[in-house]
């Protein structure tokens, strides 16, 4: 199958590229596409965790198979390959933040934290050490230079059902200038067919749908195993503050959740919020989950150099959720003193949606897309509070 012509905009002039190979079909296909386009490729797999490091027992560590699959593809392509141990860094930067956000009452997004602190920082450092001009991954998104804006731009993938631009909003201009995303113009079925035609061992490998270090999806059990702590039962409260039942530990619940509450209140109720100090979880009707405004911090801007005035965007407050019209307002960097250091970029924003949005949650990313070019990522930030 010839898919190279569909993907020209995602293939800069060939040079030397470090390919992040996870062991899955996407990054394997990315390496092959680059090689066939004339790039000099070097493969690398990041060893991020093992059962011993994350404190789990009685489970098979899938990362060992992933390394083997990545190495098998690299061998087939006859490219240099190495597996690099980043377990200590991953534990500090991703796992411990994941636990901290849950313990503070939020809902973390560890994939974004991993991209920010691990993949695109550590691997670009490794690319430099290996003499590579570029870094490539198997993400479904597109990177290009916009002459009119004078900036590197991140766009949604052609296959919107696989688009991963949401989890890449934190990329800097320097990182984007060195990033190659060979799959941006392709679909998943095309990639599987392409990999199968080349005899890759992982052509039909099942995709992971869970957090990589919580393969069974039971993050509360993982946290208890990792920390050695138990998260105690507490009270469910209604919207008036009345006790209506017992919960199994506040970390186990997230805003908007209905299933697993174990409450019989005559009408469906949903998690509205949590008080981690009091160890209570408030529940109420679905209608009260809808809000128009939120505040977000740690903003990163891609399509614009900074946010200096109100800006109309399409905002996506949760992965795979439909982006909705909203207005961004820059806020002072330090809410305590009400000012921002001179010349500093805007890192805190108030987001006001045209229409109320359901179950927006602190700890989650909110990503902004251009109002006119809906596939262009303007930037993104982390939700810290929701109201109105």
Beta strands, then each sheet from edge to edge (+ up, - down):
strand 1: 16-20
strand 2: 40-47
strand 3: 80-85
strand 4: 134-136
strand 5: 141-146
strand 6: 151-156
strand 7: 179-180
strand 8: 234-237
strand 9: 243-247
strand 10: 270-275
strand 11: 280-284
strand 12: 290-301
strand 13: 311-316
strand 14: 324-331
strand 15: 348-358
strand 16: 365-370
strand 17: 377-387
sheet 1: 3+ 2+ 1+ 4+ 7+
sheet 2: 5+ 6-
sheet 3: 9+ 8- 11- 10+
sheet 4: 12+ 15- 14+ 13- 16+ 17- 12+
end
